[in-house]
Amino acid sequence: MIRATGILLAAWLCTSLCSAQTGQRDLTVAGPARRALVIGNDAYQHVSPLRNAVNDARDLTAKLETLGFETVVATDVDLRAMEQAIDGFISSIRPGDVALFHFSGHGVQADQENYLIPTSFELRDRASLRYDAYSASKLQDRLDEAGAQLSLVFLDACRNNGFGGSRSAGGLAPMNPAHGSFIAFATGPGKTADDNPSGRNGLFTGVLLETLEQPGLELTDVFRQVREQVSAKSEGRQVPWTISSVLGRFYFDESAAATAPLPVDDASIELAYWQSIQQDDSREGYESYLRRYPDGTFAELARLKLERLDGEPAPSAAEVRVNPADGADYVWISAGSFTQGCVEGDSACKDDELPRREVEITRGFWLAKTETTVARYKAYADRNKLQMPPFPGYIAPLLPLLPPVAPGFNLGWKLEDHPITNVSWNEAKAYCEAAGGRLPTEAEWEYAARGGRDGEPYPWGSNISRDQANFGADNGGSGAAEGADKWVNTAPAASFPANGFGLHDMAGNLWEWTADAYASDAYKGGPAQDPTGPASGTDRVLRGGAWDNPARALRSSDRNHFHPAAVNPWIGIRCAVNSLPE
């Protein structure tokens, strides 16, 4: 059944953080139409029916209409009716409109492509997805071509293995937002969401409806609250995920732009910054305050505190301490300078490793001695009631055919002394924060990886050898450590000699996430202190090279980059911490 009220409201709902920088345009101004298409499917014929998707569609439609949206709702639609509804929605969009699309129902991913499932769908083979379901990428492309000023897409289509009672087959894959798009998923990539059969609405859409009742919330604020509330109600099992390329502010309540609270004044921001530093009470915190507020209200107090801290002994170079938060050994990396980028005469040098520049790391930090192991990640997951990382979607159909351990896959996570893999940037960041730390910046990582050998391409020198290079594909094929199962391509943590700073496996084994967004020209600008990546960017930087890489990828300067939601068997974690107890 399809019900329309006036002009079709086109909006592809996507969940992600929206940029709301000062001076950007306000998207609530009069002029553009607000158009939405809301679809909810419960009555599946060949897979498990759902309970709340139709309720989601009807309740969200009613709410959007009170917020000024012209809506069309479609419920329990087969493929033909879904295509007709989307075709009509796209044709109604005019350049400059706000377009919103919401889908509640089953969703499936195959080969990193997401499909929205009509009620008539029957999974016979992989080709049936392409011809009998609706591609989310196709929807995104059509919204982009329609010229909407803002496209919002909400996909509450992750309700567990759609072919078993929730809303997705293994969870949906990440998507790249077109310009001016905001994509929202009910849960993170590869994860599943709750249909909430004991309630009226699915967990995600139910919380969204509650949040939209609150006046004056900007798009970013809405989904921050949705994320927090869904996570709390699911005890951390379901955390909504967003992707955004939005410029400007968008308020669901059109009257909110005029009544929204004014920005917090600078004095209040400085006070909050000072209070947060006192909680940490570290040298780095007071130094950070003085760099930001050299003549601030608390500048004199900060200088006095630093004078007192000067009397305390700093950790010695290469000192090792146990981090009580994760139980891992961390090595002290003293402040210092190094030349970032590929070294003179390096024939493997790439453009994004240039120009070489002198970089100063002004503050020492602790860096994990090895990559995070399966055992430590398991302990973290158990403490926080989280699932272990899944395997990439493309491996799932092959699992019945594979031996107990398969190339690059520590199936069942049975080898607990090997490093954890298949973790996204978001998951790596969350792990390090739970360990009381953070991901290292790209500059910190390269400084630590070089181990004091700035003028040489590898952490151990100028030439590559089997014993030193860990795994490179140029250097022995599969790269399995001696004695390890021949099908396992990673080796146990610390299988190879440490570098000059006492850090193991900074080259080979796995690529490691860093904190920085990727830019091919990040090194331009000459000498720098504590450089970080660009303020924004689609991908995050990876460093170190993995078990399947050629030797050139094991150089200290080599850079790689992936989307922060990427999950692969050649990516792992190494955390940095600013301070540790003696």
N, C-alpha and C positions, 0 to 999 in steps of 0.2 A: 504494500500500500504506500502511495506517495501523496504527501500533503504539502501544498505550497501556500505561502502567504506573501502575496505581492511578488516583487522581483526576486529572482534567485540570488541567494547570498553565497558567493564563492569564497571558500577559505580552506586552504589545506592546512590543518592543524599539525604543527610539528613542535616537539618539546626541546628547548635548548635555552641557554642564557642569552638574553637580548641585550645588546649594547645600548646604554642610555647615557651617552656622553653629553656634557654641557654644550649647548649650542646646536644640537641636532634637532631636526624638525619634529614637531608634535603631530602624531598621526591621528589625533582625535579632532582635528579641525574640520569644519563643515565642508562638504563637497563630495568626497569619495563615498560611494555606497558600501554598505557592509553586507556581504552576501555569504551564506553558509549552506553547505550540504552536510547532513548528518545521517549516517547509515548505521543500522543495528540489526544483526542477524543472530537469531536463536535457533530457528527450526531447520537445522542441518539434516539432510536426508541420508548421508553416507558416512558421517563422522559424528562424534558425540555432540548432542544438542547442548546449547547453553541456556542459562536461566535469566540473565540480567541484561543482555546486550540490547534488546528492544526497549527495556525500561531506560537504559542509558540514553538511547537515541531520543526517545520521547521527552524525557526530563531535561536533557541538555537543550533540545530545541525550544522548549517552553522558557528556559532560562535565557537563552540567547535572544529570543524575541523581546523580552523585557529590557534587554541591553541594546536594543536598536538594530538587531540583525534581521534581515529578510531571509527567511529560512525555507528550505525544503528538507523533509525528512523521508527516508525510505527504510522500510523494515522488512526483514525476511525476504530479501530479493535474490533471485537467481542471477546468473551471469548476464542475461539479456537485459533484465530490469536494472541491474547495477550499471551496465554500460550506458543505458538510456539516461539514468539519473545523472551520471557523471558528464555525459555529453551535454545535457541541458544546462548543467551547472557551469561548465567551462564556457559555453556560448553566451551565458548571461554576464560574464565578467567583462568589465570595461577597464581600459588603462587608468590606473590610479585608484581602483577599488581596493577594499580589504576583503580577502577571500579566506574562508575558513572551511576546512574539511575535517570531519570527525568520523572515525570508523570504530565500531565496537563489534567484535566477533572473532572468528578464528583467523590467524595469520600464519604463514609458513615462509621459511627462507630456504633457498636452494642456491648454491654457488654464490653466496653473498647478495642475492637478489630477494627482495621481499614481495610476497603475494598476499593480497586480500582475498579471502575465500567466500564466494557466494554460497547460498544454501544448497544449490544443485551440484556442487563440486564432488567428484569422486576421484581419489588418488589411485590411478592405475599404473602410472609410470612418471618419470621426471618430466616428460613432454607435456603431460596433462596440466601441469602448472602453467606452462607458457600459453596454452590455448584455452583452458577452462577456468582460470583464475585471473584476477586483475593485478597487474604489476604496479607496485607503489612508485617505481621509478618513472613509469609511463605517466602516472598521475602527476608527479612532480614536474616532469617536462612540459606537460600540457598547461599546468598552472603558470609556469614560467613564461611560456609563449603567450598566454592570455594577457600579460602585462599588469597584473595586480601590483599595487604599491607594496602590499604586505600579504604574504601567504602564510597561513597558520594551519598546521596539520597535526591532529591528535590521533595517534594510533593506539587504541586500547585493544590491540590485536595480539597480545603475547600470552594468551591464557592457556598455558601449558600445552604440550603436545596435542594440539588441537585434535588429535586423533586419540585423546584419552581423557578429556574432561575439563581442560582449562582453555587458554586462548592462544596457543601457538605451538608449532612443532619445533621445539628446541630453542625458542626465542627468535626475535628478529635480528637482522644484521644492521650495522650502522649505515647511514646514508649521508651523502654530501648535499647540504642545502644550497639551493640556487640563491642568487642575490635577493635580499629582502624576504627570506624564508625563515620560518621558525618551526622546527619539527619536534614533536613531543612523543616519546614512547612511554608506555605504561611502566616499563621496567628497562633495565640495562641490556645491552647487546648480548645475545645468547642466553638470557635469563627468561624466566616465565613469570606471569602475573596471575593474580587471584581473581576468579570469577565471582567470589564472595557469595556462594549459593545460599547462605543463611540470611542475606540482606536483599534490598531491592535493587541495588546497583553494584557493578563491579567495583573493586576497591579503588582503582585509580579514578574512574569517572565519578564515583560517589564523593571522593575527597575534592575533586575539581568543582563539583556542584556546590559543595559547602563553601569553598574558598571564593567562588564568584559571588557569593552573598555579601562578602565584605566590601564596602565601598572604598574607592580611592586607591586601589592596588594597581600598580603598573604591571605589564606582562611578566617581567622578571620576578617581581614580588609574588605574583600569583603562583608561578611554578616553583619558586623556592619553598613556599608554604606547602604546596602539594607534595613536593619531594620529601620534606621533613615529616609531614603527617602520614603519608603512605609508609615510609620507612618505620615510623614509630608503631603504627597499627599492625604492621607485618613482622615486628621485632627484627627488622633489618633484612628480611628475606626478599623484599621487593623494594627497589629504589628507582623511581622514575628518572628518565634520562632525557636530556634536551640537546639539540644542536641548533645554532642560530647564525644567521648572517644579516641580522636586522640592524639597521641604523635608525636611531630615533627612539621615542617612547610611544608605547601603545597602551591605552587604558580601555578595558572592556566597558567601563562606565564612562560615557562621554562627558558627563559633568565633572569627572574627577580631575581633569587637567586644570580647571580653574580653582578647584578647592584643595588640590593636593598640598601637603605640607611643604613649606619652604625648605631648601637644603640646610643641613646643619651648619652652623657658623664655624669658621676656622678654629676659634678658641675651643669649641667643644670637641672638634676632631683632634686637636693637639692634646687635650686632656685625656681623651680615650686612648690615644697612642701612648702617652706617658704611663697610664695605669696598666696597659698591657705589658709594657717593658718591665715594670716593677714586679709583675707576677713571675717573669722569667728570671730577673735579677742577674743577667749575664753581661759580660763585657760587650758582646756583640750587640745586645739590645741598646745599651747606653750610647755606643758609638753610632748606631743607626739613628737614634733620636737626634744626636748632634749634627749628623749630616743633613737631616731633614729640617731641623729647627736650630740652626747655629746660634740664633739670637732669641730662642724661645723662652717661654715663661720658666721652664725648668732646666735651662741650659747650665746654669751654675751648679745646680744640684747634680746634674749628670757628670760634670767635670770632677766634682768632689768624689763622687762614687767611683769614677775611673781611677782617680789617684789612690783610693783605698785598695781597689782591685789590683793596681800595679804592684802592690806589696805581696800579692799572692803568687806562688810559683806557677808558671804555665806548664802544661804537659810537655814532656820532652819528645823530640822527633822520634817517630816510629813507636811510641808508647802504645800499648794495647790495653784496652779496658773492655769489660763486659757491659753491654747495655742491658740493664735490668728489665727494660720494656719488652725486648724480644729474645734475650738470652744469647745474642750473637756477639762475636768479638769485633771491635771497631779499632781502627788504627788512627793515631793522631797525625794529621797532615798539617804541618806548620805553614804559616803564611810565607809567601815568596813570589818570585817572578819567573816567567818562562816565555818562550816564543810559541805562540799559538799558530797552527796551520802547518802545512806540509813543509818538510825541511828542504834545504838546497840539494838539488840533484835527484830528488825523488821522482822517478819516471812515472809513477802511478798517481801523481798529484791530479786532483780534479779542481775545476773552477771554484766550487763552493768551499774549498779549503784555503782560498787565497782572498786577500793578500796576507802574508805572514805579518804578525803584529806582536809587539811586546805587551804582555798582560801581567798585571799585578794582582795576586790574590791577597788582599789586605788582612783577612781574618783566617786564622786556622780553624779547622773543623775535623770532626771524626767521620771516617768513612768505613763502611763494613769491610771486613777483611776478605770476605768471599761474597759471591752472589747469594741471595736468599735461597735457602734449601727448601725442599718439599716438607721436611719435618717442621721447620719453623713456620712455614705458611700454613700447614695443617693446624698447628697450635693456635695461630692467629684466627683461622677460620672457626675453630671450635669455640674459642673464647667469645667470638662475636656472632656465633650462630649463622655463619655464611657457608655457601656452597663452595667446594673446590672449583678451580677454573675448569671450564669445559674444553673439549677439543674443538678445533674449527669445524664448521658445519660440513665441509667437504669430506671429512674423515668418517663421519657417522655412518654412512651407508656401507663403508668398507670394514667396520669393526668386526662383523662375523667372520670375515675372510682373513683377518690378520692373526699372527702368532701372539702369545701373551704380551710381548713387547714388540712394538712396530717402529719402523724408522722415524726417529725424532719424537716418538710418543712414549712417555713413561706411563703406560696404560694402568689405570687404577692407582696411580701415584704410589706404586709399591717400593720404588727405589728412593728412600727418604733422604739419602745423603747426596742425591743429585740436585741441581738447582731447579726451582720451580719455573715452569714455562707457561705459555698460553695466558698470560696476564696482560690486560689492557693497561694503557697509561693511567686511566682513572683508578683502576684497581691497585696498580703499583703505588700511586700517590697516596691512596687510602692506607695501604699497608705501612708505608714509611711514616705517615702521620701517627698511626697507632703505635709505632715504635718510638714516638717522641721526636721524630725528625722530619725529613723531607727528601725529595729526589735531588741529587746534586745538579748544579748548573752545568752547562756544557763546558765552560771554561774550567770549573773545578774538576770535572771528570778528566779532562785532558791533562791538566796539571798533575793530578794524582796518577794517571795511567803512565805518564812518561817516567815517573820515578826518579826525576833528576837528570834524565838523558834527553835534553832538548834537541840536540843536533842530530839525532838518529831516528829513523822512521818507526822502529819497533821498540817496545818497552825494554827489550833485552839488548838492543844494539842495531846494527845496520843490516845484518843478514838474517835470513830465516832458516830455521832448522826444525826437525821433527820434535825434538825435546822442548824447544822453546815456544814454538808457534801454537801449541795446544792442538788445534784441529784443522787448519785450513785445507780446503778441498784440493789445493795444489800440492798438498803435503801428505798424501796417504789415503785419499778417498773418503771413506765413511767417517774417519776421524774418531772412532771409538777408542777410549782409553784402553791400554793393555789390561786384560783380565776382565773387562766389562763385557756384558752381553753384546754380541756382534750387531744386534739390531738397535742398540741404544746409542744415539749419536752424541749425547752429552756425556761428560765424565763427572764423577763425584767432585764436590767442591774441594778446592785446594789440591787437586791432583798434580799440579805443575808448580815449579818453583815460583816464589814471590818476586815481585819487582823491587826496585831500589827503595821503595817506601814500605815494603812488607805486605803488599796487596797481591792476592792471588787472582789469576784468570781475568785480568783486565783486557786480554786479547784472546779471542777464541771462546769456546763453550757457548756463550749467548751474547747477542746484542743486549745492551742495557738501556732502559729508558732514562732520559734526563729531564730536568724541569722545563727546558727551553722550547719555545715554538721554533719551527724551522724557517729559515730564510736563506736563499742561495747566496745573498750578498751580506750576510751577517757580520763578516769580518771587516767590512769597509769602515774607515773612520780612524785608523791609526791606533796609537797606544790607548790602553783602557785599564781602568781599575774595576775588578769584580764585574765584568760584563755579563749581561744576561741576554737572552734572545729578544726578538721583537715582541711588542705588547700583545699582538694577536697573530694568529696563523692557523691554517687548517691542520697541519701536521706537527708532531713533536719529534725532537731529535733523539736518535739512537746512536750509541757508541759501542765499539769494541769488537765487532765481528762475531760470527757464530760458527757452529760446528760444520756447516755446509758451505762456508764461504772460501773463496780463493785467498791467497796470502795477502794480496793488496788490501783486503778489508780488515786485516789485523793490525794495520798501521795505527799509531796513536792519534793521527790527525784525521783518519777516515770518518766520514759522516754519512749517516743514513737517516731516513725519516719515514714515519708512518702516521696514519690517522690515530688519534688517541684511543679510539675504540678497537683498534686492530688487536686480534688475538692470534698468535702464531707460536709454533714450537721452537722458534729460534729467538725468542725475546724473553728476558728475565728482569730481575730487580737487584739493585744495590743501593742502599740508603745512606744518607749523610745525616749527621746529628751535630748541632752546634755545641752542646756541652754534655758531659757525662759525669756522674759522681765518681770519686776516687774509690 
